[in-house]
Amino acid sequence: MYLTLVIVAAILLLLTVLFVRFMSASHDTFKKMGIDTPPTSWILGNFGQAIKYGVFEVQKVYYNQYKDKKVYGWYDSRRPNLIIRDLDMVKDIFVKNFNSFVDRHTLFDVDLPFRDNLLNLRGDHWKHVRSIVSPTFSSGRIKKMSTHIERNSKILVDHLHSKMESGEEVELRDICSCFTLDVIASTGFGLEINTLKDPNNEFATQAKKVLNPNPFLFTLLLFIPELTKFFSKLNIPILPQKSLLYFAKVVDLAIEERKRDGLNGKINDFLDLVINAEVDNTDKDGGHSGKELTRSEIHAQAIVLIFAGYDTVATVLSFTLFLLAMHPDCCQKVQAEIDEKCGEEFPNYDSVQGLTFLDMCINEAMRLFPPGIFINRACVQDTEIHGVHIPKGMVVLIPVYAFHTDPEIFPEPEKFDPERFTPDNKSSRHPFAHLPFGQGPRNCIGMRLALVELKIAIAAILGKLTPVPCSKSVYPVKLGKIRTNAKDGLWVKFQLRNRV
């Protein structure tokens, strides 16, 4: 019995030693490169500090600690990441040296029908799909799609009006999330849903499942990404496969109905363009021109709209409205601008183009509370930028939140000040200091659509109602540890405007 216990203890000790060595095997990467790093633990690397103090605080602390450096190192568990804190290097990574940083790093690979999405695609495959999907987000196409945004904005205003009449306090994040999901359903899938009225509709239910993967598997992959292949061999999906297949089926049904009923190009949504990409871009001799999408690529781009446009736009919309409620002078100025530019008509694509002060408020909200606090790129070939050697395979991280709250770039960074985004003030800063949508060829493809959605929704709300603080309002905002969300919620009340 004693011998058995000794053997078991020895085996456990050996496994522990092997596990620690495996987790810390790459922790000498930056030492070999001559790059400084924060203190590192054997298993968690530097990620334990992010868990303990929160990613926002940790990002700012080390950004300031290494202020005399162009770069510093960071270990997400066992994976080394090079943090770029020099804005000229950031510019070169995004633009000048883009071919060396064409790919994004992804935590795990995904299966069909989501496999071929723009967020995950690499190299030439990404370039091919991006070139075909980009026209979807041209000014002309967005103007046509804006009718879907207007319709959903009217539903949102009616909902908030009913809350105002009943005197209810409103948590903005929840309501804005329902609105952005309805916009995605109509602009991306051709569906008319009303999540504000029916929060448990099938589309919303499946979307929430996709956006909230198995937390146990997700955590394991965060620390040991190599397990992705193991789970794949066991047919264990990281994302809920039934939900992904639901969205693929919705796309297929919509495409077949439009082909059958002759509605191609008449719905004015995302699917209109990709259907044409399948049908119209064929050579006269019947061969493909190389400018069409496969059905799996269509599935993936439709589904990625949920990942890219749901929580991100809801974050910006809810924080902008909340900040305007906390700063009534700015809110009144936005409302005066809306009255002047939109008049009595409901805001539309053309009228919101002139809302310059609202645009400034949105940009300031995204500076304070960016929906993405890091931007990553994967180095695909050995590269040297500003004297820093970056080896192939290295993941570089751009600390967006730290740049946005750097007092040397944005004085009094905790203050809400839309005047930072006047043309003169913008031109006085480094052009890559504000990065809510990224920069360069791989920036957010839906940036213009998102801004139009935000402007129409906010203009529609503020044209009729005024957000004001309530008993549950907590300001300044305290952020959560991992995501850009308010610990205490974003609570306001709405008052009916007295327009003269």
Solvent accessible surface area in square Angstrom, and as a share of the most:
residue,aa,sasa,rsa
1,M,178,0.80
2,Y,175,0.67
3,L,123,0.61
4,T,76,0.44
5,L,101,0.50
6,V,68,0.39
7,I,88,0.44
8,V,69,0.39
9,A,57,0.44
10,A,55,0.42
11,I,90,0.46
12,L,107,0.53
13,L,117,0.58
14,L,103,0.51
15,L,101,0.50
16,T,77,0.45
17,V,69,0.39
18,L,93,0.46
19,F,84,0.35
20,V,28,0.16
21,R,168,0.61
22,F,79,0.33
23,M,1,0.00
24,S,27,0.17
25,A,66,0.51
26,S,27,0.17
27,H,34,0.15
28,D,60,0.31
29,T,31,0.18
30,F,0,0.00
31,K,172,0.73
32,K,160,0.68
33,M,58,0.26
34,G,67,0.64
35,I,25,0.13
36,D,64,0.33
37,T,42,0.24
38,P,3,0.02
39,P,106,0.67
40,T,50,0.29
41,S,53,0.34
42,W,182,0.64
43,I,68,0.34
44,L,60,0.30
45,G,2,0.02
46,N,0,0.00
47,F,27,0.11
48,G,21,0.20
49,Q,39,0.17
50,A,2,0.02
51,I,79,0.40
52,K,129,0.55
53,Y,123,0.47
54,G,3,0.03
55,V,22,0.12
56,F,13,0.05
57,E,91,0.41
58,V,10,0.05
59,Q,7,0.03
60,K,47,0.20
61,V,68,0.39
62,Y,24,0.09
63,Y,7,0.03
64,N,75,0.38
65,Q,100,0.45
66,Y,17,0.06
67,K,122,0.52
68,D,117,0.60
69,K,83,0.35
70,K,87,0.37
71,V,12,0.07
72,Y,6,0.02
73,G,0,0.00
74,W,20,0.07
75,Y,2,0.01
76,D,21,0.11
77,S,1,0.01
78,R,40,0.15
79,R,47,0.17
80,P,26,0.17
81,N,0,0.00
82,L,0,0.00
83,I,3,0.01
84,I,0,0.00
85,R,31,0.11
86,D,36,0.19
87,L,23,0.11
88,D,70,0.36
89,M,0,0.00
90,V,0,0.00
91,K,87,0.37
92,D,20,0.10
93,I,0,0.00
94,F,1,0.00
95,V,73,0.42
96,K,161,0.68
97,N,38,0.20
98,F,19,0.08
99,N,105,0.54
100,S,7,0.05
101,F,0,0.00
102,V,11,0.06
103,D,13,0.07
104,R,53,0.19
105,H,44,0.20
106,T,25,0.15
107,L,37,0.19
108,F,26,0.11
109,D,88,0.46
110,V,18,0.10
111,D,80,0.42
112,L,78,0.39
113,P,6,0.04
114,F,8,0.03
115,R,117,0.43
116,D,8,0.04
117,N,0,0.00
118,L,13,0.06
119,L,61,0.30
120,N,24,0.12
121,L,12,0.06
122,R,115,0.42
123,G,22,0.21
124,D,115,0.59
125,H,71,0.32
126,W,9,0.03
127,K,87,0.37
128,H,59,0.27
129,V,0,0.00
130,R,39,0.14
131,S,73,0.47
132,I,17,0.09
133,V,3,0.02
134,S,43,0.28
135,P,62,0.39
136,T,0,0.00
137,F,11,0.05
138,S,40,0.26
139,S,55,0.35
140,G,46,0.44
141,R,40,0.15
142,I,2,0.01
143,K,94,0.40
144,K,103,0.44
145,M,1,0.00
146,S,2,0.01
147,T,72,0.42
148,H,13,0.06
149,I,0,0.00
150,E,34,0.15
151,R,91,0.33
152,N,5,0.03
153,S,0,0.00
154,K,97,0.41
155,I,51,0.26
156,L,1,0.01
157,V,11,0.07
158,D,97,0.50
159,H,42,0.19
160,L,2,0.01
161,H,56,0.25
162,S,57,0.37
163,K,46,0.19
164,M,35,0.16
165,E,121,0.54
166,S,73,0.47
167,G,41,0.39
168,E,80,0.36
169,E,47,0.21
170,V,4,0.02
171,E,26,0.12
172,L,1,0.01
173,R,30,0.11
174,D,93,0.48
175,I,18,0.09
176,C,2,0.01
177,S,17,0.11
178,C,25,0.15
179,F,2,0.01
180,T,0,0.00
181,L,1,0.00
182,D,4,0.02
183,V,3,0.01
184,I,11,0.06
185,A,0,0.00
186,S,1,0.00
187,T,6,0.03
188,G,0,0.00
189,F,0,0.00
190,G,29,0.28
191,L,56,0.28
192,E,107,0.48
193,I,33,0.17
194,N,45,0.23
195,T,1,0.01
196,L,22,0.11
197,K,169,0.72
198,D,69,0.36
199,P,61,0.39
200,N,125,0.64
201,N,19,0.10
202,E,94,0.42
203,F,4,0.02
204,A,0,0.00
205,T,46,0.27
206,Q,24,0.11
207,A,0,0.00
208,K,79,0.34
209,K,101,0.43
210,V,0,0.00
211,L,42,0.21
212,N,102,0.52
213,P,29,0.18
214,N,72,0.37
215,P,103,0.65
216,F,137,0.57
217,L,17,0.08
218,F,77,0.32
219,T,65,0.38
220,L,52,0.26
221,L,0,0.00
222,L,46,0.23
223,F,37,0.15
224,I,26,0.13
225,P,28,0.18
226,E,88,0.39
227,L,44,0.22
228,T,20,0.11
229,K,155,0.65
230,F,108,0.45
231,F,15,0.06
232,S,60,0.39
233,K,171,0.72
234,L,96,0.48
235,N,134,0.68
236,I,65,0.33
237,P,58,0.36
238,I,16,0.08
239,L,11,0.05
240,P,40,0.25
241,Q,52,0.23
242,K,177,0.75
243,S,2,0.01
244,L,3,0.02
245,L,94,0.47
246,Y,49,0.19
247,F,0,0.00
248,A,7,0.05
249,K,128,0.54
250,V,18,0.10
251,V,0,0.00
252,D,43,0.22
253,L,94,0.47
254,A,16,0.12
255,I,0,0.00
256,E,86,0.38
257,E,82,0.37
258,R,11,0.04
259,K,84,0.36
260,R,171,0.62
261,D,77,0.40
262,G,42,0.41
263,L,65,0.32
264,N,51,0.26
265,G,37,0.36
266,K,136,0.58
267,I,53,0.27
268,N,44,0.22
269,D,0,0.00
270,F,4,0.02
271,L,0,0.00
272,D,1,0.00
273,L,30,0.15
274,V,0,0.00
275,I,0,0.00
276,N,39,0.20
277,A,5,0.04
278,E,41,0.18
279,V,73,0.42
280,D,95,0.49
281,N,54,0.28
282,T,54,0.32
283,D,63,0.33
284,K,215,0.91
285,D,129,0.67
286,G,54,0.52
287,G,33,0.31
288,H,126,0.56
289,S,49,0.32
290,G,42,0.40
291,K,130,0.55
292,E,32,0.14
293,L,4,0.02
294,T,75,0.44
295,R,67,0.25
296,S,28,0.18
297,E,10,0.04
298,I,0,0.00
299,H,20,0.09
300,A,0,0.00
301,Q,3,0.01
302,A,0,0.00
303,I,0,0.00
304,V,13,0.07
305,L,29,0.15
306,I,0,0.00
307,F,53,0.22
308,A,43,0.33
309,G,18,0.17
310,Y,24,0.09
311,D,43,0.22
312,T,46,0.26
313,V,9,0.05
314,A,0,0.00
315,T,2,0.01
316,V,6,0.04
317,L,0,0.00
318,S,0,0.00
319,F,1,0.00
320,T,0,0.00
321,L,1,0.00
322,F,0,0.00
323,L,1,0.00
324,L,0,0.00
325,A,2,0.02
326,M,31,0.14
327,H,41,0.18
328,P,80,0.50
329,D,100,0.52
330,C,16,0.10
331,C,1,0.01
332,Q,118,0.52
333,K,105,0.45
334,V,0,0.00
335,Q,11,0.05
336,A,62,0.48
337,E,21,0.10
338,I,3,0.02
339,D,44,0.23
340,E,132,0.59
341,K,94,0.40
342,C,11,0.07
343,G,31,0.29
344,E,159,0.71
345,E,126,0.57
346,F,56,0.23
347,P,9,0.05
348,N,46,0.24
349,Y,31,0.12
350,D,83,0.43
351,S,24,0.16
352,V,0,0.00
353,Q,91,0.41
354,G,26,0.25
355,L,2,0.01
356,T,90,0.52
357,F,14,0.06
358,L,0,0.00
359,D,37,0.19
360,M,21,0.09
361,C,0,0.00
362,I,0,0.00
363,N,23,0.12
364,E,0,0.00
365,A,1,0.01
366,M,1,0.01
367,R,0,0.00
368,L,13,0.06
369,F,19,0.08
370,P,0,0.00
371,P,37,0.23
372,G,36,0.34
373,I,21,0.11
374,F,74,0.31
375,I,28,0.14
376,N,38,0.20
377,R,3,0.01
378,A,19,0.15
379,C,3,0.02
380,V,47,0.27
381,Q,89,0.40
382,D,96,0.49
383,T,13,0.08
384,E,117,0.52
385,I,4,0.02
386,H,83,0.37
387,G,63,0.60
388,V,22,0.13
389,H,94,0.42
390,I,0,0.00
391,P,36,0.23
392,K,142,0.60
393,G,56,0.54
394,M,10,0.04
395,V,7,0.04
396,V,0,0.00
397,L,15,0.07
398,I,0,0.00
399,P,0,0.00
400,V,0,0.00
401,Y,19,0.07
402,A,2,0.01
403,F,1,0.00
404,H,0,0.00
405,T,8,0.04
406,D,15,0.08
407,P,75,0.47
408,E,138,0.62
409,I,35,0.18
410,F,1,0.00
411,P,90,0.57
412,E,119,0.53
413,P,18,0.12
414,E,114,0.51
415,K,108,0.46
416,F,9,0.04
417,D,40,0.20
418,P,4,0.03
419,E,73,0.33
420,R,18,0.06
421,F,10,0.04
422,T,30,0.17
423,P,111,0.70
424,D,115,0.60
425,N,59,0.30
426,K,102,0.43
427,S,94,0.60
428,S,92,0.60
429,R,43,0.16
430,H,52,0.23
431,P,86,0.54
432,F,14,0.06
433,A,0,0.00
434,H,31,0.14
435,L,2,0.01
436,P,25,0.16
437,F,36,0.15
438,G,12,0.12
439,Q,57,0.25
440,G,21,0.20
441,P,62,0.39
442,R,1,0.00
443,N,33,0.17
444,C,44,0.27
445,I,41,0.21
446,G,15,0.14
447,M,61,0.27
448,R,121,0.44
449,L,20,0.10
450,A,12,0.09
451,L,34,0.17
452,V,11,0.06
453,E,9,0.04
454,L,2,0.01
455,K,25,0.10
456,I,0,0.00
457,A,0,0.00
458,I,0,0.00
459,A,0,0.00
460,A,3,0.02
461,I,1,0.00
462,L,0,0.00
463,G,6,0.06
464,K,106,0.45
465,L,0,0.00
466,T,30,0.17
467,P,3,0.02
468,V,29,0.17
469,P,73,0.46
470,C,20,0.12
471,S,105,0.68
472,K,100,0.42
473,S,27,0.18
474,V,53,0.30
475,Y,85,0.32
476,P,105,0.66
477,V,24,0.14
478,K,125,0.53
479,L,30,0.15
480,G,15,0.14
481,K,97,0.41
482,I,97,0.49
483,R,129,0.47
484,T,10,0.06
485,N,53,0.27
486,A,16,0.13
487,K,130,0.55
488,D,64,0.33
489,G,16,0.15
490,L,2,0.01
491,W,60,0.21
492,V,0,0.00
493,K,71,0.30
494,F,8,0.03
495,Q,99,0.44
496,L,96,0.48
497,R,43,0.16
498,N,144,0.74
499,R,86,0.31
500,V,199,1.14
